[in-house]
Amino acid sequence: MDAGLSRGYNFAEPDLINHLAETLTRSGDNLASFLNKLSEDETLQNRLRLIKTAEGIVAVASQSGFFFSASDLIRHFAETLLHAEDPQVVILFDALGWDFRSLLWALKLAA
């Protein structure tokens, strides 16, 4: 079940992918093109479900002819979190399966 639908919201994972593509603000055209392709390509979506790092996503994207940096991807995701509506922010956060101790450590390092 999609993360959004399981929480009672009326949008599903493809809608979140579309939202990411539509809110692209700082990244290059390759990342925008990749996100648009991702919203339409279920095979690509399935390949990325196994990936756990930004570099892994970049590697899969480059195999499909899309070239952008891990930092472009991360910045875009961070900007999406900052500008999304509250329900979308919660779903995006929850969908990543955060390890709470790791998150606290990362937040401490960033402070």
HELIX and SHEET records of a PDB file:
HELIX    1   1 ALA A    3  SER A    6  1                                   4    
HELIX    2   2 GLU A   13  GLU A   22  1                                  10    
HELIX    3   3 ASP A   29  GLU A   40  1                                  12    
HELIX    4   4 GLU A   42  LEU A   48  1                                   7    
HELIX    5   5 ALA A   54  GLN A   63  1                                  10    
HELIX    6   6 ALA A   70  HIS A   83  1                                  14    
HELIX    7   7 ASP A   86  ALA A   95  1                                  10    
HELIX    8   8 PHE A  100  ALA A  110  1                                  11    
END                                                                             
